[in-house]
Amino acid sequence: MRIDVLTIFPEFFGQVFDFGIIRRARKADIVQINVIDIREFAVDKHKMTDDRPFGGGDGMVMKPEPIFAAVKHLLGTTDREGYPEGSRVILLSPQGKPLKQPMAESLAEDADHIVLICGRYEGVDERVNETLVTDEISIGDYVLSGGEPAAIVLTDAIVRLLPDALGSETSAENDSFSNGLLDCPHYTRPAEFMGMKVPEVLLNGNHAEIDKWRHEKALEKTKKNRPDLLKIGEDGESG
């Protein structure tokens, strides 16, 4: 998979893709990640990427020309119907669809080339959304100063789901949200710490009992912290 991040602050990303799972996936050529400065595609001598909004109002709006030029450079066209197969152009935006685990799973499975557009200021000229964007995604019901943190979150959520990225075929399957529940509690050595003991069931080697205990505890934690997930399951909707 290839992920291109379009931003006016490339330095924001620094070394964030040089650690942990993403670093291993990059070294193993499972994913290629490029951070691209939108200013390189600005059409005026001052490299302007924003301007005042039509109709008045506070703040600035990111201009369409540099973003159109960047997407054409990467995908060969500004017609989303003509994008190469497996290409997705994603705008990170508070107005987007909420990021959920099934969405990350779908992108990891179906996309070969993802272009992430990091908005700034009051947002991006709507013609970018109308013409270039295949998906508009939000990472939560709150507003950030820009799309850069959201791009990092989305990249991490996708990359860890790519084949061989985690080193275990079942690691991602057992994550929170993957089966509609939060993850169960986990323990490691020592078996007793400050008088607190690891549950005996995890020490007896009976995998059927361990699986049953983990499911019960996952259900218990979901009821406590995210009862809305159980309601979604009852309604038959996708979380």
C-alpha positions as CSV (number, residue, x, y, z in Angstrom):
1,M,0.0,0.0,0.0
2,R,1.0,3.6,-0.6
3,I,-0.1,6.5,1.5
4,D,0.5,10.1,0.5
5,V,-0.2,12.8,3.0
6,L,-0.9,16.3,1.7
7,T,-0.2,19.0,4.2
8,I,1.0,22.6,4.4
9,F,3.1,21.6,7.5
10,P,5.2,18.6,6.5
11,E,7.4,19.1,9.5
12,F,4.5,18.3,11.7
13,F,5.0,14.6,10.9
14,G,8.7,14.6,11.7
15,Q,9.5,11.1,12.9
16,V,5.9,9.9,13.7
17,F,6.0,7.2,11.1
18,D,9.4,5.9,12.3
19,F,8.3,4.0,15.3
20,G,6.6,0.7,16.2
21,I,4.3,-1.1,13.8
22,I,4.4,1.5,11.1
23,R,8.2,1.6,11.1
24,R,8.3,-2.2,10.8
25,A,5.7,-2.2,8.0
26,R,7.7,0.4,6.1
27,K,11.0,-1.5,6.5
28,A,9.2,-4.6,5.3
29,D,7.8,-2.7,2.2
30,I,4.3,-3.5,3.4
31,V,3.5,0.3,3.2
32,Q,5.1,3.3,1.6
33,I,4.3,6.6,3.3
34,N,5.1,10.0,1.7
35,V,4.5,13.4,3.3
36,I,4.0,16.1,0.6
37,D,4.0,19.9,1.0
38,I,1.0,21.4,-0.7
39,R,2.9,24.6,-1.1
40,E,5.0,23.0,-3.7
41,F,1.9,23.0,-6.0
42,A,0.8,26.6,-5.3
43,V,0.4,28.6,-8.5
44,D,1.5,32.1,-7.4
45,K,5.0,33.4,-6.5
46,H,4.1,33.7,-2.9
47,K,3.1,30.0,-2.6
48,M,-0.4,31.0,-1.3
49,T,-2.5,28.0,-0.1
50,D,-5.3,29.9,1.6
51,D,-7.5,33.0,1.1
52,R,-10.4,34.8,2.6
53,P,-13.8,33.1,2.3
54,F,-16.4,34.4,-0.1
55,G,-19.4,35.8,1.7
56,G,-17.3,37.0,4.6
57,G,-16.7,35.4,8.0
58,D,-13.8,34.6,10.2
59,G,-10.6,32.8,9.2
60,M,-9.2,31.6,6.0
61,V,-10.1,28.8,3.5
62,M,-7.6,26.5,1.8
63,K,-7.4,27.2,-1.9
64,P,-8.4,24.6,-4.5
65,E,-5.6,25.1,-7.1
66,P,-2.7,23.6,-5.1
67,I,-4.7,20.6,-4.0
68,F,-6.1,19.8,-7.4
69,A,-2.5,20.1,-8.8
70,A,-1.1,17.7,-6.1
71,V,-3.8,15.1,-6.7
72,K,-3.3,15.2,-10.4
73,H,0.4,14.8,-9.9
74,L,-0.2,11.7,-7.7
75,L,-3.1,10.1,-9.5
76,G,-2.8,11.5,-13.1
77,T,-6.2,13.0,-13.1
78,T,-8.6,15.3,-11.1
79,D,-11.6,13.2,-12.2
80,R,-12.3,10.8,-9.4
81,E,-14.1,8.5,-11.8
82,G,-10.8,8.1,-13.6
83,Y,-8.6,7.4,-10.6
84,P,-6.5,4.2,-10.9
85,E,-8.2,1.2,-9.4
86,G,-7.7,0.9,-5.6
87,S,-7.1,4.7,-5.2
88,R,-8.9,6.7,-2.5
89,V,-8.6,10.4,-1.8
90,I,-9.6,11.1,1.8
91,L,-10.3,14.5,3.3
92,L,-9.8,14.6,7.1
93,S,-12.6,16.9,8.3
94,P,-14.9,17.4,11.4
95,Q,-17.8,17.1,8.9
96,G,-16.8,13.6,7.7
97,K,-18.1,10.2,8.6
98,P,-16.9,9.0,12.0
99,L,-13.9,6.7,11.8
100,K,-14.9,3.2,13.0
101,Q,-13.0,-0.1,12.9
102,P,-15.0,-1.5,9.9
103,M,-14.0,1.6,7.9
104,A,-10.3,1.1,8.7
105,E,-10.7,-2.6,7.8
106,S,-12.3,-1.8,4.5
107,L,-9.5,0.7,3.6
108,A,-6.8,-1.8,4.6
109,E,-8.4,-4.5,2.4
110,D,-9.6,-2.6,-0.6
111,A,-7.2,0.4,-1.1
112,D,-3.8,0.2,-2.7
113,H,-3.1,4.0,-2.9
114,I,-4.5,6.4,-0.3
115,V,-4.1,10.2,-0.6
116,L,-4.8,12.0,2.7
117,I,-5.7,15.7,2.5
118,C,-5.1,17.6,5.8
119,G,-7.3,20.6,6.1
120,R,-6.4,23.7,8.0
121,Y,-8.0,27.0,9.1
122,E,-11.8,27.2,8.4
123,G,-11.5,24.2,6.1
124,V,-10.9,23.4,2.4
125,D,-12.7,24.9,-0.6
126,E,-15.7,22.7,-1.1
127,R,-14.9,22.1,-4.8
128,V,-12.1,19.9,-3.6
129,N,-14.6,17.8,-1.7
130,E,-17.1,17.8,-4.6
131,T,-14.6,16.8,-7.3
132,L,-11.6,15.0,-5.8
133,V,-12.6,13.4,-2.5
134,T,-13.8,9.8,-2.4
135,D,-14.1,9.7,1.4
136,E,-14.6,12.5,4.1
137,I,-13.5,11.1,7.5
138,S,-13.7,12.5,11.0
139,I,-11.8,10.9,14.0
140,G,-14.3,12.3,16.5
141,D,-16.9,14.9,17.4
142,Y,-14.4,17.7,18.2
143,V,-12.4,20.2,16.2
144,L,-8.6,20.1,15.8
145,S,-6.3,22.9,14.5
146,G,-5.8,20.8,11.4
147,G,-6.1,17.4,9.8
148,E,-2.5,16.3,10.5
149,P,-3.3,14.6,13.9
150,A,-6.2,12.9,12.2
151,A,-4.0,11.7,9.3
152,I,-1.7,10.1,11.8
153,V,-4.5,8.3,13.6
154,L,-6.1,7.1,10.3
155,T,-2.7,5.9,9.0
156,D,-2.0,3.9,12.2
157,A,-5.5,2.4,12.2
158,I,-5.0,1.2,8.6
159,V,-1.4,0.1,8.6
160,R,-1.7,-2.2,11.6
161,L,-4.4,-4.1,9.7
162,L,-2.3,-4.8,6.6
163,P,-1.2,-8.4,6.1
164,D,1.9,-9.2,8.1
165,A,2.1,-5.8,9.7
166,L,1.5,-7.1,13.2
167,G,3.4,-10.3,12.9
168,S,0.4,-12.3,14.0
169,E,-2.7,-13.2,11.9
170,T,-5.0,-13.0,14.9
171,S,-3.8,-9.9,16.7
172,A,-6.0,-7.5,14.9
173,E,-9.0,-9.9,15.1
174,N,-9.0,-9.6,18.9
175,D,-8.8,-5.8,19.1
176,S,-11.5,-3.7,20.6
177,F,-14.4,-3.1,18.2
178,S,-13.3,-5.8,15.8
179,N,-16.0,-8.2,17.1
180,G,-18.4,-5.5,18.4
181,L,-17.0,-5.5,21.9
182,L,-14.2,-3.8,23.7
183,D,-11.1,-5.9,24.3
184,C,-10.9,-8.0,27.5
185,P,-8.4,-7.3,30.3
186,H,-4.8,-8.5,29.9
187,Y,-2.2,-9.6,32.5
188,T,1.5,-10.5,32.4
189,R,4.2,-11.5,34.9
190,P,4.5,-11.4,37.8
191,A,1.5,-13.6,38.7
192,E,1.1,-11.6,42.0
193,F,2.0,-8.0,42.4
194,M,1.4,-5.9,45.6
195,G,-1.1,-8.6,46.7
196,M,-3.0,-8.5,43.4
197,K,-3.2,-11.9,41.7
198,V,-3.7,-12.7,38.1
199,P,-7.1,-14.6,37.7
200,E,-6.5,-18.3,38.1
201,V,-8.3,-19.2,34.9
202,L,-5.5,-17.6,32.9
203,L,-2.9,-19.8,34.6
204,N,-4.5,-23.2,34.2
205,G,-3.8,-23.8,30.5
206,N,-7.5,-24.6,29.6
207,H,-7.9,-22.6,26.4
208,A,-11.7,-23.2,26.3
209,E,-12.1,-21.8,29.8
210,I,-9.8,-18.9,29.0
211,D,-11.7,-18.0,25.8
212,K,-15.0,-18.1,27.8
213,W,-13.5,-15.9,30.5
214,R,-12.1,-13.4,28.0
215,H,-15.5,-13.1,26.3
216,E,-17.3,-12.6,29.5
217,K,-14.9,-9.9,30.7
218,A,-15.0,-8.2,27.3
219,L,-18.8,-8.1,27.5
220,E,-18.6,-6.8,31.1
221,K,-16.2,-4.0,30.2
222,T,-18.3,-3.0,27.2
223,K,-21.4,-2.8,29.3
224,K,-19.5,-0.6,31.8
225,N,-17.6,1.7,29.4
226,R,-19.5,1.6,26.0
227,P,-23.1,0.3,26.4
228,D,-23.9,2.0,23.2
229,L,-21.9,-0.7,21.3
230,L,-24.2,-3.3,22.7
231,K,-27.2,-1.3,21.5
232,I,-25.8,-1.0,18.1
233,G,-25.4,-4.8,18.0
234,E,-29.0,-5.4,19.0
235,D,-30.2,-3.0,16.3
236,G,-28.2,-4.9,13.7
237,E,-26.3,-1.8,12.6
238,S,-22.7,-1.6,11.8
239,G,-20.4,0.0,14.4
